[in-house]
Amino acid sequence: MKLLVVGHPARGRELNFALSKAGHEVMPVGGAAAYAKVMNDPGLARGLDAVILGGTWHQLTGKIMAGSVDGVPFPVAIARDAESRGIVPIWWYGSNGCPHLSYNPDPAQRTAEHDKYVAWMCERQFITVLAPYCVDTYEQSGVPRDKMRVVPTLFDSDLFHVPNASERAGRQRLCHEWDLPEGKFWMGTIGNTPNSKGGDDTLRAMALLAREMPDLHYFIHHSPLLTNVKAVGPDGHIGNSEADVLRLSKELAVRLGLKDRVHFRGMSVERRFMPWSYRMMDVYCSPSKAENLGQPLIESQLCGLPLVTYKGFSFDFCACPHSTTQYAPSGTVTDDWGLVIPETNPADLADAIRKARDIAETPGMADITHEWAARTFDHRNITKMIDAIEEYRSLLNG
């Protein structure tokens, strides 16, 4: 098939890889303008079988209508245009909202315009989503369950694998190159900023374990290109920039007495580099309140690492039951923007880290973890996306 992938660059990266490995011709583009450029070039547009629209569905959620073409949310505009050309449009989306309740579709915020686009989409086609939790969030927004198919993000389980003896021995070299102490037990987190992956909560739990686990260190792999642009909340409140968030996390580590045991590294998140970062870790920690399905959750398990994360949302779907330590938030609190979020109990998270360490030190568990993750998330499962395209093509053809 000849496929045009429009939208989310991170998830699209893995999707493009899986489609290409399966022998399909893939053209990734970033948005409505790039889509139009392709369609206006006869050489590029000729023979297109499908347009895969990736990302999240904020364009159709409540008051968030960013990204439009003549006032029409760009996913709808692209889907309409593709259909008019005889090209199959497939929606491939994450959750219709983060675990923050304010990001989920509030019935009071749903507008007639929003419902019009939902009704059009449901009449014409179905959408594919990344996890069963996403099905629940879209159902709240008016999409019937029978209009949804689960097609998870897929990964290269050959690239992300349990390290062999030679690769494990390479940790000593990594410690030298990255100026990290040797002979420690390493927790790790990867993300644009540590707090987007629950890094600050992990720091508070780590402080409770400082005496009990004197060899416990924390490796935080964050983006090297953090912006100073201030975030704006749903009510217009000006929040912290990415650079502010990183600075505050570093200050928290100092206040907790963990300065010499927490190591922040701004490094590339290019996919071929990532396995080296996971080899630096014994446990992957991501008690995130800000996302529903992070790619490192899967990548780390394909590398054989036990995972510490919240219980609930999409984490139940992507967490290996044999090796993963999940815990339930103890309640809810309201943050500065009025968002209702899970409340972290540092003692519970510390207990989850203890259990994850036991798992990490259990012989054979790394292979079990990799095999479980590969069954669902291996790139060779891309046939699920192709099946969805063929199913929708048959619907369009009557």
N, C-alpha and C positions, 0 to 999 in steps of 0.2 A: 504493500500500500504506500501511497504518497500522502504524508500527513503534515499538517501545519499545527504547531503547538504554540498557543498564545497564553501568556500570563506568568505565573509565579516562577521566578528563575531557579529557586533552590529545588523545589519538588520537580520542576520541569527538567532539571539537569539529570535526575535519575530516570525519569520517564523517557527522555530522549535516548539515554544510554540503552535502556531495556528494549525500546523499539528498534534502535539501530542494530543491536546484537541479534535481534530476531529477523533481520533482513529487510526492514521497512525503511523507506526514504523519509527522513525527518527534517523539517525546517522549523527551528525555534525562533519566535519573535516576541517582542515585549509588550505590545498593547495594540490599541485600535489604529494608531497611525501606522505602525509597522505592518499590521494586517492589510490596511488599505494599499500600502506600497507594494506588497506581494500581489494583491489582486489586480493592480494596475499594470503589472508586468506579465504579459502573456506567457513568456517563457517559464516564469516561476509558478504561475497559477495553473498552467495546463496540466491536466491529469490528476489534480488533487482529489483524494478520496474522502478526507475528513479533516475537520478543524477541531482540535481539542482545546477547550477553554479551561485553563487551570487557575488556581488561586483560592480566594475565599469570596463569599457571596455578599460582601458588604455593599456592593452596588445596588442590591435589592433589599437591604435590611433597614427598616425604619427610616430615620432621617439621613442615613449615610448614603448619599447618592453620588459620591465622588467618581469621576471617570465616566463621561457621557459623550454621545454623539448626537448633536441636535436635541439635547435634553433626554435622550433615551440611554439608559445604562449601557455601557459599551459591550458587556457580554450579550445582551439582548440584540443590540444593533448588529454585532458580528454574526450571531446565530441566524438572524433574519436574512442577512445578506448571503451567508453561506447556503442556506436553503434555497434562496432564489436562484443560485447558480448550480443547483443539483449536488451540492457538497454536504456531507453529513456533519452537523455540529454536535459535539459531545461535550457536556459540562463535567469537569473533573475537579471536585472541590473538597476542601477541608471543612471543618465544622462551620456552621452558620453562627459563629460566635465563639469566643473563648470561654473558659470556665467562669470568668466574670459574668455575673448575671446581667449587668448592664449592656454587655455586648451581645447577648442573646436577644432574639426578636421580642420586644415588649409589645403586647397587643395594643397598648395605648399609643404607640408610636407608628403602628402600621397605617399607611395612608392608602387612599384609593389608587394612587399611582402605583404604589408597591404591589397591591393586590392584582392590579391589571396585568403587570408583567409576570407575576407568579402564575396567574390563570393562563396567560398565553403560553408560558413555558410548559405547564402541565398538560395543556391541550395538545401541544405539538410533539413533545418529546419527554424523555426521562433524563435524570442526571446520574452520574457516577460519583461516589463519595469515598473518602479515604478509610472510614472506619464505621462500625455500627453506631458509635456515639454520634457521628455526624448525621446519621439518619434521624435520630431523635431531634436534633436541633432544627433540621429542615422541616420536619413534620410540624413543629411549633410555628413555622413560618408559612404553613399552608400547603406544603408539598405532600401528596399522598405517598404512603410507604411503597405502594406498588409501582411508583414512578422512579424508584431509586435502586441502584446497584452498587455494591461495595467493591471497589477496585483499589487496594492499598498501594501506597508508595512502594516501589520495588527497588532492590539494591543489588549491587554486584557482590555476591557472596563468595566470589573467588578473590576479589580485592580485599574485602573485609572478612578476615578469617582468623581462626585461633593461631597465634604465633607459634612457629616451630622453635626448636631449641636454639638455632642460630639467631632467629629474630628476637627471642627473649633475651639472649645474651647482649643484643644491641642496646638494651636499656642503659647499660653502663656508658655507652658512647653518647646516648641522648642526654644523660645527666651531665656529662662533660660539656656537650655543645650548648645545652640550654641553661647551664649554670645552676643545676639542681643537685641536692645532696643524694648520695647513693645509699643503698641499703634501707630504704624507708618503705612503709606501706602507703600506697598512693590512692586517694580518692581523686576523681577528676570530673570536670564539667567543661562543656564546649558550648559557646554561644556568642552572639554579638556582644552582649554584656552579661556578666555573671548572674545578675539578679533576674534576668529574663528566664533563667533556668533554675531559679531557686537558690542561687549561690549564697545570698545573705542568710537564709534559713539554715543552710548547711554549715555556715560559719558558726552560728549560734549553737548548733548541735555539737559541732566539733569542740567548742570550748568546754562542753561538759565531759568530753572524752580525753581532754589533754593529759591528765595524770594517768588515767587508766591505759591509754595507748600512746606512750611517749614517742613511738616511731610513726604515728599517723601524720601524714602531710597531705596537702590539698593543692592540686594542680589545676589552674583555671586558664583554659585556652580561649581567649576572646579575640574579637576582630581587631586587626591592627589599624583600621580606618574608622574610628568613632567620630561621629559628628557632634558639633556644638549646637545643633538646632534644638530648640526647646520643644518638648512634646506638649500637645494640647489635648486636654481631657474632653469628655463628652459635653461638659457644661462650659467649655471655654477656658477652664482653669489652666494656667501655664505651669507645666511641670518641669522635670529635669531633662537635660539632654543626655545622650548616650555617654558622653565624656563625664558629665556630672555623676551619673549612676556608677561608673567605674571608680571614680574618685571616692565616692561615699562608701563603696564596698571595701576599698583599701583602708579607709579610715576605720571602718568597723573592725577589720581584722586586727588593726593596731590596738583599738580599745579593748578587744577581747584577749589580748596577750598572745596573739597568734602570728605576729609579724614574720617570724622566722620559719613558720611552718606552712604558710600560705604563699603560693607562688603564682603571680599573674604574668601571663605571657601573651602579648599581642602577636599573633602569627597567622599565616595564610590558612584559609578554610577550603582551599582547593582540594577536590575529592581524593586525588592520588596521594596527597600529603597526610590525610586524616588517619590512616591506619597507624602511622608512626606515633601520633598523639595518643591513640588508644593503648598502644603498647607501653606507654608510660604509666598506665593506670592499672590498679587492681580491682577497683570498684568504680562504676559510673554513677554519679549522683545527679538527679534532676528532679527535685521536689518543686516543680514549676507551678506557679499560679497563673501564668500568662499565656499558656498555649494548650492545645488539645492533643497534638501528636508531633513531637519533635523528632527530626531525622536521627540525631545522635542516639536516641533510645534504641533504635533498631541497629544502627551501625555498631554500637558498643557491644550489643549482645551477639551479633555476628562475629565479633572479635572475642567472644567467650566471656565477657565481663558480666558479673551480677549487677543488677540495676536497683537503685534506690529511688523510688518515686512515690507520688501520691496514689492512692487507690481511687478509681473512678475515672470519668471522662473516657478518653480513648486509651488510657494507660492499661486498662484491663485487657484490651484487645492486643496490644503490642508488647506486653510484658510476659516473659517466659515463666510459667508457674513453677518450674523446677528450680529456678535459680534466683528469682526476683523477690526482693523485699519491698512490699508496698505497705503503706499505712494510711489510715483515714484521718483527715483533718478533724480537730476536736470541736470545731464550731465555725462560726463566721464572724467577721469583723467588717467594718466599713472604712475604706481608706480616704485619703484627702479629696479624691474626686467623687466620693459617694458610691464607689463600686463595692459590691458585696463580694468578699473573697474568702477562701478557706483560711482558717486561723491555724497557725503552726504551733505545735507543742514541741519545743526543742528536745525534751526528754524522750518523746516518742520517736522523733527522727534519729536521735542518738542510738536508741535501741535498734532501729532499722539498720543503721550503719554497723552495729555489732554483729547482727545476723548476717549481713552481706559479707563481712570479713570472714565469718565461718564458712560461708558458701565458697568464697574465693579460694580458700585454702583446702577445699575438698577435692581430692583427685578425681579427674574425669568430668567434673561439672562443667568446665569450659566447653568441652565438645558437645555435651548435652544441650547447652544453651545455644550454641551455634546451629546445631541441627534443627532445634525447634524454630528459631527465627528464620532459617532458610526455607522451611516448609511453606511459610506464608509469604515471606517478603523477598524471595529470590527473584532476580530479574527474569528468569525463564517463565514465571507466572504471568508475563505480559499478555498471554493469550486471553486473559480475562478482559483486557481492554479491547482487543480485537473482536472478541465475542460481542461486547457491548456495541461496538460500531456496526457490526453485521446485523445485530438485532434491531438497532434503530433504522438501519438502511431498509430492512424488510418492512418496518412500520411505515416509513415514508413512501414506499412503493405500493402500499396498500395490501 
